[in-house]
């Protein structure tokens, strides 16, 4: 009799586990994968996608430094939280002259003589990389409940 109850209990536990695992697998299957920013991959990608004249003037270490400053700018604007934490009110727009000016200011402070054209080319390529991995994209209107 005890054996029958033990087998019945194991069977019930197995069925409950199978239902829960199946439900979670279906739920996760419907969720798009989250983009993952790989810094070294980004540096390589940007080096391959800047124009030839910029690539001839900048080393991969230069690109790495410019991207680091750009990421610092993202952190200051509150957009590099990987989906965690709070974001400021409304969408955060990052790009344009303000971003290039920030990187050029950091470069000047560090004694690096990057030109606005070089910085702009690296930042454009980095933004294209972020779009390619799905980390940024067009804004969607808020959903109405």
C-alpha positions as MATLAB code, in Angstrom:
seq = 'XXXXXXXXXXXXXXXXXXXXXXXXXXXXXXXXXXXXXXXXXXXXXXXXXXXXXXXXXXXXXXXXXXXXXXXXXXXXXXXXXXXXXXXXXXXXXXXXXXXXXXXXXXXXXXXXXXXXXXXXXXXXXXXXXXXXXXXXXXXXXXXXX';
ca = [
       0.000    0.000    0.000;
       2.832    2.411    0.847;
       4.486    1.589   -2.470;
       1.285    2.519   -4.343;
       1.123    5.902   -2.542;
       4.826    6.533   -3.229;
       4.404    5.745   -6.940;
       1.248    7.906   -7.103;
       3.075   10.804   -5.368;
       6.030   10.526   -7.749;
       3.658   10.441  -10.715;
       1.840   13.567   -9.493;
       5.138   15.417   -8.928;
       6.316   14.403  -12.416;
       3.092   15.614  -14.065;
       3.216   18.953  -12.217;
       6.879   19.444  -13.165;
       6.189   18.574  -16.809;
       3.294   21.054  -16.996;
       5.313   23.873  -15.392;
       8.391   23.254  -17.556;
       6.275   23.026  -20.711;
       4.448   26.270  -19.921;
       7.722   28.140  -19.238;
       9.342   26.747  -22.383;
       6.429   28.017  -24.486;
       6.521   31.412  -22.760;
      10.267   31.798  -23.270;
       9.946   30.627  -26.862;
       7.712   33.630  -27.580;
      10.143   36.157  -26.067;
      12.688   37.576  -28.534;
      16.316   37.112  -27.477;
      17.867   40.069  -25.680;
      20.722   41.763  -27.528;
      24.115   41.385  -25.890;
      26.793   44.026  -26.376;
      30.226   42.441  -26.716;
      32.823   45.196  -26.478;
      35.595   43.410  -28.386;
      33.166   42.317  -31.092;
      31.992   45.928  -31.372;
      35.576   47.193  -31.775;
      36.291   44.637  -34.510;
      32.993   45.377  -36.233;
      33.572   49.141  -36.173;
      37.145   48.718  -37.485;
      35.751   46.737  -40.434;
      32.941   49.199  -41.162;
      34.588   52.638  -41.043;
      35.718   54.171  -44.307;
      39.162   53.280  -45.635;
      40.589   56.739  -44.950;
      39.483   56.605  -41.294;
      40.694   53.011  -40.952;
      44.095   54.100  -42.283;
      44.388   56.806  -39.612;
      42.991   55.038  -36.536;
      44.349   51.936  -34.848;
      42.052   49.404  -33.201;
      43.216   50.899  -29.874;
      42.033   54.339  -31.051;
      38.641   52.853  -31.978;
      38.498   51.084  -28.603;
      39.145   54.391  -26.789;
      36.545   56.313  -28.791;
      33.958   53.591  -28.126;
      34.831   53.665  -24.416;
      34.141   57.404  -24.310;
      30.936   56.889  -26.245;
      29.809   54.270  -23.713;
      30.692   56.705  -20.929;
      28.409   59.222  -22.629;
      25.665   56.570  -22.738;
      26.078   55.967  -18.999;
      25.861   59.699  -18.293;
      22.636   59.876  -20.315;
      21.219   56.811  -18.543;
      20.910   54.511  -21.541;
      23.396   51.736  -20.723;
      21.525   49.897  -17.998;
      20.921   46.724  -20.062;
      17.234   47.038  -19.337;
      17.705   47.187  -15.571;
      17.065   50.107  -13.303;
      15.127   53.228  -14.063;
      15.270   55.435  -17.089;
      14.640   59.140  -17.197;
      11.237   60.432  -18.233;
      10.527   59.862  -21.903;
      12.828   58.485  -24.569;
      16.531   59.257  -24.421;
      17.981   60.473  -27.701;
      21.681   59.884  -28.156;
      23.585   61.059  -31.170;
      24.594   64.025  -33.193;
      26.923   66.886  -32.412;
      26.539   66.634  -28.627;
      27.926   63.093  -28.619;
      30.813   63.948  -30.931;
      31.610   67.018  -28.808;
      31.666   64.891  -25.653;
      34.102   62.393  -27.205;
      36.292   65.188  -28.597;
      36.377   66.846  -25.165;
      37.472   63.542  -23.569;
      40.073   63.056  -26.322;
      41.437   66.569  -25.828;
      41.673   65.970  -22.054;
      43.593   62.750  -22.713;
      45.923   64.407  -25.211;
      44.519   62.565  -28.241;
      44.167   64.498  -31.483;
      41.167   62.856  -33.119;
      39.328   64.894  -35.722;
      35.563   65.401  -35.665;
      35.342   63.380  -38.901;
      37.177   60.424  -37.331;
      35.030   60.463  -34.197;
      31.842   60.847  -36.218;
      32.801   57.891  -38.445;
      33.512   55.633  -35.443;
      30.307   56.657  -33.656;
      28.215   56.120  -36.797;
      29.718   52.658  -37.242;
      29.120   51.858  -33.576;
      25.475   52.925  -33.814;
      25.120   50.738  -36.907;
      26.587   47.844  -34.893;
      24.070   48.472  -32.096;
      21.248   48.443  -34.655;
      22.632   45.244  -36.214;
      22.560   43.378  -32.890;
      19.107   44.754  -32.055;
      20.213   46.892  -29.115;
      18.643   50.041  -30.562;
      16.010   50.736  -33.091;
      13.004   52.846  -33.870;
      10.811   53.894  -31.005;
       7.377   52.360  -30.762;
       4.340   54.270  -29.582;
       3.286   53.320  -26.045;
       0.788   50.492  -25.875;
      -2.707   51.433  -24.848;
      -4.064   49.251  -22.052;
];
